Structures are given as C-alpha cells and as structure tokens.
Amino acid sequence: MLLLRIILKLNPVRRKSRQRERINDYIRASDSHPTALEVYEALRKEFLSLSVGNLYRNIGILVEEGRVRRRIFRDGVERFDAIIEPHYHFICERCGRITDFEMAPQQSIMKKARAMSKHTISDHTITFYGTCRKCGGKKS
C-alpha cells in the first residue's frame, strides 16, 4: 500500500477535465500560438468558473503530459503550441503573426552542433522572420 501511494505521488492519476480538454482543443485549433491570456479570454464565457490560475495549472498539465509545448519567441511572451513534433516557425515583422513553417526539420544541423560542441543536444528550433503574404503589399 505504501508503494502504491509513493507511485501515485510520483505519477498522479489525473481525472479527465472538461476544461482541460477544451483548453487543449482551443490551442490545437489555433494557428497563432496563443498566449495564456488569449486562451483565457476565448474560454472564460464558456467556463464561468475558469480562473487564470486554473488555466495555467491546466496548461501546465498539458505541457507535462506532452500534449502542448511552451514556446518563447523574440518578443519574450510565453505562447503555446499544439504541434509537439519538431517544426519551424515564421514571424511576420509587420503584424507579428506566428505561423508554422512547412519544412522538414534539418537533422544535419543537430549532427553538426553535437560534433562542434560535444554537448548532448536533443532538439532545435529555427524561426524565420520577414513579411507575411497578407502584409506584403502594405506600406510600413
């Protein structure tokens, strides 16, 4: 019995939460890598009992479970991404929109970085900056 309690403390069994699933669905449906505040604003009318603390706790669980990734881009704002596989991003320097960049991850970069640094490297990210198609015709 004591062993079971220790195991449950290390790997708590979490009940399925309607709020958590809806938060996950919202992040998955978004192509803009939303902030926690954006998720909160979008869902607070649907869940009247949703608090910012509750939202952060649920997002933390989603991250811990590997269903969502935290991303911090050049603006320093924590955002959330439902695509957990390695992929790259494009950020428009005019409107600030963040989109996923359709390009296969470059494994050769990881091999070169490992060889040059002698570090253990498990992942990498590349972010491209420029002007998106929507802003391309606009004057700055």
SVG drawing of the C-alpha trace seen along z (x, -y; Angstrom):
<svg xmlns="http://www.w3.org/2000/svg" viewBox="-20 -53 54 55">
<polyline fill="none" stroke="black" stroke-width="0.4" points="0.0,0.0 2.8,-2.4 4.5,-1.6 1.2,-2.4 1.0,-5.8 4.6,-6.6 3.9,-5.7 0.7,-7.8 2.6,-10.8 5.3,-10.5 2.7,-9.9 -0.6,-11.2 -3.6,-9.9 -5.5,-12.9 -9.1,-12.8 -10.2,-13.9 -11.2,-17.5 -13.7,-19.1 -11.9,-22.5 -8.5,-21.0 -9.8,-19.2 -11.4,-22.4 -8.2,-24.3 -6.3,-21.7 -8.8,-21.8 -8.6,-25.6 -4.8,-25.5 -4.9,-22.7 -7.4,-24.7 -5.3,-27.9 -2.7,-28.5 -1.4,-31.6 0.4,-30.1 -1.9,-31.7 -0.8,-33.2 -2.4,-32.0 -4.3,-35.3 -5.7,-34.8 -6.9,-31.3 -8.4,-32.7 -10.3,-35.5 -11.6,-33.0 -12.9,-30.4 -14.0,-32.4 -17.5,-32.9 -17.8,-29.2 -16.5,-28.3 -17.7,-30.8 -15.6,-29.2 -12.3,-29.4 -9.7,-31.5 -6.3,-32.5 -4.7,-30.3 -6.8,-27.3 -6.0,-27.9 -2.2,-28.0 -2.5,-24.8 -4.3,-23.0 -1.9,-24.2 1.0,-23.0 -0.6,-19.6 -1.0,-19.6 2.7,-20.5 3.7,-17.9 1.7,-15.2 3.4,-16.2 0.2,-17.4 1.3,-21.1 4.6,-22.8 5.7,-26.1 7.3,-28.5 9.0,-31.8 9.9,-33.8 11.8,-37.0 9.0,-39.1 9.7,-37.2 6.0,-36.2 5.2,-32.6 3.0,-31.0 1.6,-27.6 1.9,-25.2 -0.1,-22.0 2.4,-20.7 4.8,-18.9 6.9,-17.4 10.0,-19.4 9.0,-22.1 9.9,-25.7 8.1,-29.0 7.7,-32.2 7.1,-35.5 5.9,-38.5 7.9,-41.6 4.9,-43.8 1.9,-42.2 3.6,-39.9 1.7,-36.8 3.4,-33.5 2.8,-30.6 4.2,-27.1 6.7,-26.9 6.3,-23.8 9.8,-22.5 11.2,-19.2 13.5,-19.5 17.1,-19.6 18.7,-16.7 22.1,-17.6 22.1,-20.8 21.8,-18.7 24.6,-16.4 26.9,-19.3 26.0,-21.1 26.7,-17.9 30.1,-17.4 31.2,-21.0 30.0,-21.4 30.3,-18.0 27.0,-18.7 24.1,-16.4 21.6,-18.0 18.0,-16.7 16.1,-19.3 16.5,-22.5 14.3,-25.2 14.6,-27.7 12.5,-30.8 12.3,-32.7 11.4,-36.5 10.1,-38.6 6.9,-39.9 3.9,-37.6 1.8,-37.4 -1.0,-39.5 1.4,-42.3 3.5,-42.0 1.5,-44.6 1.2,-47.0 3.4,-50.0 5.2,-50.1"/>
</svg>
